[in-house]
Amino acid sequence: LVLLGGIAAGISYLYKSDSPGSGTAAGTGQFIENHSLVTAIPSDAALVLCVKDFGKACEMLSDTAAVFRELTSGKFDKLLSEDYPGLKRNQAILSVHYTKDMPPLLVIEAAKAISDTLPDCTRLMATADSAGLFCKTSGGLILISPSETIVNSSLRHISEGHSVLESSGFSELSSNISGDNILFASNAYTDNIMDAYFAK
Protein backbone atom coordinates (compact mmCIF):
# COMPACT_ATOMS: atom_id res chain seq x y z
CA LEU A 1 0.00 0.00 0.00
CA VAL A 2 2.89 2.33 0.71
CA LEU A 3 4.36 1.60 -2.69
CA LEU A 4 0.98 2.04 -4.35
CA GLY A 5 0.38 5.38 -2.70
CA GLY A 6 3.85 6.66 -3.44
CA ILE A 7 3.80 5.83 -7.11
CA ALA A 8 0.22 7.02 -7.56
CA ALA A 9 1.18 10.36 -6.06
CA GLY A 10 4.28 10.56 -8.21
CA ILE A 11 2.49 9.97 -11.50
CA SER A 12 1.30 13.46 -12.29
CA TYR A 13 0.80 13.23 -16.01
CA LEU A 14 -0.54 10.61 -18.43
CA TYR A 15 -0.02 10.41 -22.14
CA LYS A 16 -1.01 7.98 -24.85
CA SER A 17 1.55 5.86 -26.66
CA ASP A 18 -0.81 3.64 -28.60
CA SER A 19 -0.52 5.77 -31.74
CA PRO A 20 3.21 6.19 -32.49
CA GLY A 21 3.96 9.11 -34.73
CA SER A 22 0.59 10.76 -34.22
CA GLY A 23 1.98 13.30 -31.79
CA THR A 24 4.10 16.34 -32.42
CA ALA A 25 7.33 17.63 -30.97
CA ALA A 26 6.33 21.23 -31.52
CA GLY A 27 5.40 23.67 -28.80
CA THR A 28 7.19 22.00 -25.92
CA GLY A 29 8.77 25.30 -24.90
CA GLN A 30 10.29 25.56 -21.46
CA PHE A 31 10.01 21.83 -20.87
CA ILE A 32 12.50 21.04 -23.64
CA GLU A 33 14.86 23.72 -22.39
CA ASN A 34 14.91 22.08 -18.96
CA HIS A 35 14.74 18.44 -20.10
CA SER A 36 16.31 18.26 -23.56
CA LEU A 37 17.40 14.65 -23.08
CA VAL A 38 13.79 13.55 -23.57
CA THR A 39 14.66 13.47 -27.27
CA ALA A 40 16.79 10.37 -26.55
CA ILE A 41 13.87 8.41 -25.07
CA PRO A 42 12.24 5.85 -27.42
CA SER A 43 8.59 6.46 -28.25
CA ASP A 44 7.44 3.22 -26.60
CA ALA A 45 8.42 4.30 -23.07
CA ALA A 46 5.93 3.30 -20.39
CA LEU A 47 7.35 5.73 -17.81
CA VAL A 48 9.59 8.77 -18.16
CA LEU A 49 11.20 10.37 -15.12
CA CYS A 50 12.61 13.83 -15.84
CA VAL A 51 15.02 15.06 -13.17
CA LYS A 52 16.94 18.25 -12.47
CA ASP A 53 20.34 16.64 -13.05
CA PHE A 54 22.32 13.43 -12.63
CA GLY A 55 22.96 14.21 -8.98
CA LYS A 56 19.21 14.29 -8.33
CA ALA A 57 18.75 11.08 -10.30
CA CYS A 58 21.36 9.34 -8.14
CA GLU A 59 19.66 10.63 -4.99
CA MET A 60 16.20 9.49 -6.03
CA LEU A 61 17.14 6.14 -7.53
CA SER A 62 19.52 5.02 -4.78
CA ASP A 63 17.25 5.90 -1.83
CA THR A 64 15.96 2.54 -0.60
CA ALA A 65 13.17 4.31 1.27
CA ALA A 66 11.95 6.16 -1.82
CA VAL A 67 9.43 4.85 -4.30
CA PHE A 68 11.44 5.89 -7.36
CA ARG A 69 14.08 3.24 -6.74
CA GLU A 70 11.36 0.69 -7.49
CA LEU A 71 11.24 1.99 -11.07
CA THR A 72 14.63 0.40 -11.73
CA SER A 73 14.03 -2.67 -9.53
CA GLY A 74 17.50 -2.14 -8.11
CA LYS A 75 19.17 -2.74 -11.48
CA PHE A 76 21.27 0.42 -11.13
CA ASP A 77 22.25 -0.11 -7.48
CA LYS A 78 25.90 -0.95 -8.21
CA LEU A 79 26.19 1.84 -10.76
CA LEU A 80 24.86 4.43 -8.32
CA SER A 81 26.95 3.17 -5.41
CA GLU A 82 29.91 5.05 -6.91
CA ASP A 83 30.39 8.81 -6.78
CA TYR A 84 30.70 10.88 -9.96
CA PRO A 85 31.19 14.47 -8.76
CA GLY A 86 32.08 15.83 -12.18
CA LEU A 87 28.76 14.67 -13.64
CA LYS A 88 26.36 15.58 -10.84
CA ARG A 89 25.18 18.80 -12.49
CA ASN A 90 24.83 17.28 -15.94
CA GLN A 91 21.39 16.59 -17.34
CA ALA A 92 19.91 13.12 -16.92
CA ILE A 93 16.64 11.32 -17.63
CA LEU A 94 15.24 7.87 -16.91
CA SER A 95 12.67 5.82 -18.78
CA VAL A 96 11.14 2.40 -18.22
CA HIS A 97 9.96 0.25 -21.11
CA TYR A 98 7.29 -2.39 -21.23
CA THR A 99 9.17 -5.47 -22.35
CA LYS A 100 10.28 -8.42 -20.26
CA ASP A 101 11.43 -7.29 -16.78
CA MET A 102 10.46 -3.63 -17.43
CA PRO A 103 14.04 -2.55 -18.27
CA PRO A 104 15.04 1.02 -17.39
CA LEU A 105 17.12 3.34 -19.57
CA LEU A 106 19.33 6.00 -18.02
CA VAL A 107 20.59 8.80 -20.26
CA ILE A 108 23.27 11.19 -19.01
CA GLU A 109 24.69 14.23 -20.72
CA ALA A 110 28.44 13.94 -21.12
CA ALA A 111 29.08 16.79 -23.56
CA LYS A 112 29.82 19.17 -20.67
CA ALA A 113 32.44 16.80 -19.30
CA ILE A 114 35.68 18.75 -19.67
CA SER A 115 39.12 17.27 -19.09
CA ASP A 116 38.93 17.17 -15.29
CA THR A 117 35.60 15.31 -15.35
CA LEU A 118 36.45 12.77 -18.04
CA PRO A 119 37.63 10.28 -15.38
CA ASP A 120 34.06 10.32 -14.01
CA CYS A 121 32.71 9.37 -17.43
CA THR A 122 35.26 6.61 -17.72
CA ARG A 123 34.47 5.30 -14.23
CA LEU A 124 30.73 5.50 -14.88
CA MET A 125 31.00 3.41 -18.03
CA ALA A 126 33.42 0.94 -16.43
CA THR A 127 31.10 0.51 -13.45
CA ALA A 128 28.15 -0.03 -15.77
CA ASP A 129 30.09 -2.73 -17.60
CA SER A 130 31.15 -4.47 -14.39
CA ALA A 131 27.52 -4.40 -13.23
CA GLY A 132 26.44 -6.27 -16.35
CA LEU A 133 24.76 -3.23 -17.88
CA PHE A 134 24.94 -2.20 -21.51
CA CYS A 135 26.52 1.19 -22.05
CA LYS A 136 26.99 3.15 -25.26
CA THR A 137 27.66 6.76 -26.18
CA SER A 138 26.08 8.94 -28.84
CA GLY A 139 26.53 12.62 -29.57
CA GLY A 140 27.70 13.55 -26.10
CA LEU A 141 25.22 11.24 -24.34
CA ILE A 142 25.84 8.15 -22.24
CA LEU A 143 23.10 5.51 -22.54
CA ILE A 144 22.88 2.79 -19.88
CA SER A 145 20.41 -0.08 -19.52
CA PRO A 146 20.29 -3.74 -18.49
CA SER A 147 18.75 -4.30 -21.94
CA GLU A 148 20.91 -4.02 -25.04
CA THR A 149 17.72 -3.86 -27.10
CA ILE A 150 16.59 -0.71 -25.28
CA VAL A 151 19.99 0.95 -25.71
CA ASN A 152 19.98 0.16 -29.43
CA SER A 153 16.40 1.40 -29.71
CA SER A 154 17.45 4.72 -28.19
CA LEU A 155 20.38 4.99 -30.58
CA ARG A 156 18.08 4.28 -33.51
CA HIS A 157 15.52 6.85 -32.35
CA ILE A 158 18.27 9.46 -31.97
CA SER A 159 19.71 8.80 -35.42
CA GLU A 160 16.27 8.91 -37.04
CA GLY A 161 15.13 11.99 -35.12
CA HIS A 162 12.27 10.27 -33.30
CA SER A 163 11.46 10.20 -29.59
CA VAL A 164 8.73 9.89 -26.97
CA LEU A 165 7.78 13.48 -27.82
CA GLU A 166 5.95 12.01 -30.82
CA SER A 167 3.73 9.84 -28.61
CA SER A 168 0.17 11.08 -28.70
CA GLY A 169 -0.44 13.52 -25.88
CA PHE A 170 3.14 13.78 -24.62
CA SER A 171 4.06 16.96 -26.45
CA GLU A 172 0.78 18.65 -25.52
CA LEU A 173 1.23 17.84 -21.83
CA SER A 174 4.87 18.80 -21.66
CA SER A 175 4.20 22.16 -23.31
CA ASN A 176 1.92 23.11 -20.41
CA ILE A 177 4.05 22.08 -17.47
CA SER A 178 7.31 23.02 -15.84
CA GLY A 179 9.39 21.72 -13.00
CA ASP A 180 12.68 20.06 -12.22
CA ASN A 181 11.39 16.58 -11.41
CA ILE A 182 8.41 15.20 -13.35
CA LEU A 183 7.14 11.66 -13.83
CA PHE A 184 5.13 10.84 -16.96
CA ALA A 185 3.23 7.59 -17.41
CA SER A 186 1.72 6.18 -20.57
CA ASN A 187 -1.93 5.33 -20.11
CA ALA A 188 -1.50 2.65 -22.76
CA TYR A 189 0.55 0.70 -20.21
CA THR A 190 -1.36 1.55 -17.03
CA ASP A 191 -2.43 -2.04 -16.36
CA ASN A 192 1.06 -3.33 -17.07
CA ILE A 193 2.60 -0.77 -14.73
CA MET A 194 0.15 -1.75 -11.99
CA ASP A 195 0.98 -5.44 -12.44
CA ALA A 196 4.72 -4.85 -12.56
CA TYR A 197 5.08 -2.61 -9.52
CA PHE A 198 2.02 -2.84 -7.33
CA ALA A 199 2.03 -6.63 -7.26
CA LYS A 200 5.41 -6.64 -5.49
C-alpha positions as CSV (number, residue, x, y, z in Angstrom):
1,L,0.0,0.0,0.0
2,V,2.9,2.3,0.7
3,L,4.4,1.6,-2.7
4,L,1.0,2.0,-4.4
5,G,0.4,5.4,-2.7
6,G,3.9,6.7,-3.4
7,I,3.8,5.8,-7.1
8,A,0.2,7.0,-7.6
9,A,1.2,10.4,-6.1
10,G,4.3,10.6,-8.2
11,I,2.5,10.0,-11.5
12,S,1.3,13.5,-12.3
13,Y,0.8,13.2,-16.0
14,L,-0.5,10.6,-18.4
15,Y,0.0,10.4,-22.1
16,K,-1.0,8.0,-24.9
17,S,1.5,5.9,-26.7
18,D,-0.8,3.6,-28.6
19,S,-0.5,5.8,-31.7
20,P,3.2,6.2,-32.5
21,G,4.0,9.1,-34.7
22,S,0.6,10.8,-34.2
23,G,2.0,13.3,-31.8
24,T,4.1,16.3,-32.4
25,A,7.3,17.6,-31.0
26,A,6.3,21.2,-31.5
27,G,5.4,23.7,-28.8
28,T,7.2,22.0,-25.9
29,G,8.8,25.3,-24.9
30,Q,10.3,25.6,-21.5
31,F,10.0,21.8,-20.9
32,I,12.5,21.0,-23.6
33,E,14.9,23.7,-22.4
34,N,14.9,22.1,-19.0
35,H,14.7,18.4,-20.1
36,S,16.3,18.3,-23.6
37,L,17.4,14.6,-23.1
38,V,13.8,13.6,-23.6
39,T,14.7,13.5,-27.3
40,A,16.8,10.4,-26.6
41,I,13.9,8.4,-25.1
42,P,12.2,5.9,-27.4
43,S,8.6,6.5,-28.3
44,D,7.4,3.2,-26.6
45,A,8.4,4.3,-23.1
46,A,5.9,3.3,-20.4
47,L,7.3,5.7,-17.8
48,V,9.6,8.8,-18.2
49,L,11.2,10.4,-15.1
50,C,12.6,13.8,-15.8
51,V,15.0,15.1,-13.2
52,K,16.9,18.2,-12.5
53,D,20.3,16.6,-13.1
54,F,22.3,13.4,-12.6
55,G,23.0,14.2,-9.0
56,K,19.2,14.3,-8.3
57,A,18.8,11.1,-10.3
58,C,21.4,9.3,-8.1
59,E,19.7,10.6,-5.0
60,M,16.2,9.5,-6.0
61,L,17.1,6.1,-7.5
62,S,19.5,5.0,-4.8
63,D,17.3,5.9,-1.8
64,T,16.0,2.5,-0.6
65,A,13.2,4.3,1.3
66,A,11.9,6.2,-1.8
67,V,9.4,4.9,-4.3
68,F,11.4,5.9,-7.4
69,R,14.1,3.2,-6.7
70,E,11.4,0.7,-7.5
71,L,11.2,2.0,-11.1
72,T,14.6,0.4,-11.7
73,S,14.0,-2.7,-9.5
74,G,17.5,-2.1,-8.1
75,K,19.2,-2.7,-11.5
76,F,21.3,0.4,-11.1
77,D,22.3,-0.1,-7.5
78,K,25.9,-1.0,-8.2
79,L,26.2,1.8,-10.8
80,L,24.9,4.4,-8.3
81,S,26.9,3.2,-5.4
82,E,29.9,5.0,-6.9
83,D,30.4,8.8,-6.8
84,Y,30.7,10.9,-10.0
85,P,31.2,14.5,-8.8
86,G,32.1,15.8,-12.2
87,L,28.8,14.7,-13.6
88,K,26.4,15.6,-10.8
89,R,25.2,18.8,-12.5
90,N,24.8,17.3,-15.9
91,Q,21.4,16.6,-17.3
92,A,19.9,13.1,-16.9
93,I,16.6,11.3,-17.6
94,L,15.2,7.9,-16.9
95,S,12.7,5.8,-18.8
96,V,11.1,2.4,-18.2
97,H,10.0,0.2,-21.1
98,Y,7.3,-2.4,-21.2
99,T,9.2,-5.5,-22.3
100,K,10.3,-8.4,-20.3
101,D,11.4,-7.3,-16.8
102,M,10.5,-3.6,-17.4
103,P,14.0,-2.5,-18.3
104,P,15.0,1.0,-17.4
105,L,17.1,3.3,-19.6
106,L,19.3,6.0,-18.0
107,V,20.6,8.8,-20.3
108,I,23.3,11.2,-19.0
109,E,24.7,14.2,-20.7
110,A,28.4,13.9,-21.1
111,A,29.1,16.8,-23.6
112,K,29.8,19.2,-20.7
113,A,32.4,16.8,-19.3
114,I,35.7,18.7,-19.7
115,S,39.1,17.3,-19.1
116,D,38.9,17.2,-15.3
117,T,35.6,15.3,-15.3
118,L,36.4,12.8,-18.0
119,P,37.6,10.3,-15.4
120,D,34.1,10.3,-14.0
121,C,32.7,9.4,-17.4
122,T,35.3,6.6,-17.7
123,R,34.5,5.3,-14.2
124,L,30.7,5.5,-14.9
125,M,31.0,3.4,-18.0
126,A,33.4,0.9,-16.4
127,T,31.1,0.5,-13.5
128,A,28.2,0.0,-15.8
129,D,30.1,-2.7,-17.6
130,S,31.1,-4.5,-14.4
131,A,27.5,-4.4,-13.2
132,G,26.4,-6.3,-16.3
133,L,24.8,-3.2,-17.9
134,F,24.9,-2.2,-21.5
135,C,26.5,1.2,-22.0
136,K,27.0,3.2,-25.3
137,T,27.7,6.8,-26.2
138,S,26.1,8.9,-28.8
139,G,26.5,12.6,-29.6
140,G,27.7,13.6,-26.1
141,L,25.2,11.2,-24.3
142,I,25.8,8.1,-22.2
143,L,23.1,5.5,-22.5
144,I,22.9,2.8,-19.9
145,S,20.4,-0.1,-19.5
146,P,20.3,-3.7,-18.5
147,S,18.7,-4.3,-21.9
148,E,20.9,-4.0,-25.0
149,T,17.7,-3.9,-27.1
150,I,16.6,-0.7,-25.3
151,V,20.0,1.0,-25.7
152,N,20.0,0.2,-29.4
153,S,16.4,1.4,-29.7
154,S,17.4,4.7,-28.2
155,L,20.4,5.0,-30.6
156,R,18.1,4.3,-33.5
157,H,15.5,6.8,-32.4
158,I,18.3,9.5,-32.0
159,S,19.7,8.8,-35.4
160,E,16.3,8.9,-37.0
161,G,15.1,12.0,-35.1
162,H,12.3,10.3,-33.3
163,S,11.5,10.2,-29.6
164,V,8.7,9.9,-27.0
165,L,7.8,13.5,-27.8
166,E,6.0,12.0,-30.8
167,S,3.7,9.8,-28.6
168,S,0.2,11.1,-28.7
169,G,-0.4,13.5,-25.9
170,F,3.1,13.8,-24.6
171,S,4.1,17.0,-26.5
172,E,0.8,18.6,-25.5
173,L,1.2,17.8,-21.8
174,S,4.9,18.8,-21.7
175,S,4.2,22.2,-23.3
176,N,1.9,23.1,-20.4
177,I,4.1,22.1,-17.5
178,S,7.3,23.0,-15.8
179,G,9.4,21.7,-13.0
180,D,12.7,20.1,-12.2
181,N,11.4,16.6,-11.4
182,I,8.4,15.2,-13.3
183,L,7.1,11.7,-13.8
184,F,5.1,10.8,-17.0
185,A,3.2,7.6,-17.4
186,S,1.7,6.2,-20.6
187,N,-1.9,5.3,-20.1
188,A,-1.5,2.7,-22.8
189,Y,0.5,0.7,-20.2
190,T,-1.4,1.5,-17.0
191,D,-2.4,-2.0,-16.4
192,N,1.1,-3.3,-17.1
193,I,2.6,-0.8,-14.7
194,M,0.1,-1.8,-12.0
195,D,1.0,-5.4,-12.4
196,A,4.7,-4.9,-12.6
197,Y,5.1,-2.6,-9.5
198,F,2.0,-2.8,-7.3
199,A,2.0,-6.6,-7.3
200,K,5.4,-6.6,-5.5
